[in-house]
């Protein structure tokens, strides 16, 4: 092999070290890029002269080449953003996004998402985030990968009040009285109010009075203002329901539960002023007690609500996208999907914080947050770049010295050729 071959060895060293410097520069440039994964250059030698003898004495190298540029998929730090639609993966997994034009799938660790003008959950390039959708009730998950769409103008229908849970303590020291609807405050010991909802989602205020009638017996009476009843008189109370609760000697409730909260009057059904018949509502007093303490309400919950529109969207720790409605209800819309690969280093980098699956990476393995080894999703957070600036600076110095050394090989070879030409 002639002396000129060392030119090409030095040149290969310059090329590979220049590539390494480009990679380092790319890493440092993306120091603050969300979800960015730093890369590392790996070199391999080049064999210049093939083996010609059994002893192997004629193997001479011809320089160096770049064998691979591998991404470092170590997780970056998580940064709080206070943006409800920002998400980060704590652990394994990539978010899945799809180009709506080509339907091509991409994978990313950058979870800076938003809702576009059509309601689709998208990344900064407009690619649609993929996940599993819930049915209209928000209870059953349909595990088929789909683009997530949020209709922020949707309305949730009202729900009729069918059950009231009421837990209270009734003062055992009270004296017995006889209830009179015309004098409710003077013939009762305690009262509380609640709203119930009809099939149109309109609320109706009901007031419940409790009157002690015997040592361990209390009568309750629910009333409604006549202004809210067809044929009623404003300011005049109309009986809505009545019942009795009894207690044992320990002050524990002994009446069977639940019981009818609305009792049909002998004159016929109560019809609200809006023309709807009062709903068949039950009341459950389970947990109510009669102790020698002042009467007080502890729990008052009813299962009805008015119609509502979307007031906000959030993402929980399980990756569920949850819509909050103006009526106080919350409903799950979709669950973010995560993807993993048998060989992460086989992923092709596509720019824009995106990766593409290849035959080397293997097919994507889809799952939900925290399932099948996937990481958990953290809402209102983003994953920072995993670039280690100190390590990059050290590598920069080493690569610079390597580049200088290869230039020295070329200049030294040039001097040797000059001496050869000058032989007389």
Secondary structure, DSSP 8 states (H G I E B T S, - for coil): --TTHHHHHHHHHHHHHHHHHHHHHHHHHTTT-TT---EEEEEEEEEEE---STT-TT-EEEEEEEEEEEE------EEE---TTBEEEESS-EEEEE-TTT--EEEES--B-EE-TTSBEE-TT--EEEEEEE-TTS-SEEEEEEE-B--TT-EE--B---EEEEEEE--TT-------GGGTTTT-SEEEEEEEE-TT--EEEEEEEEEEEETTEEEEEEEEEGGGBTT--TT-EEEEEEEEEEB-TTSBB-S-S-EESS--BTTB--BBTTS-B----EEE-TT-B--SS--EEEEEEES-B--EEEEEEEE-TTSEEEEEETTS-EEEEEEEEEEE-S-GGG-EEEETTEEE--TTT---EEEETTSTT--EEEETEEE-----HHHHHHHHHHHHHHHHHHHHHHHHHHHHHHHHHT--
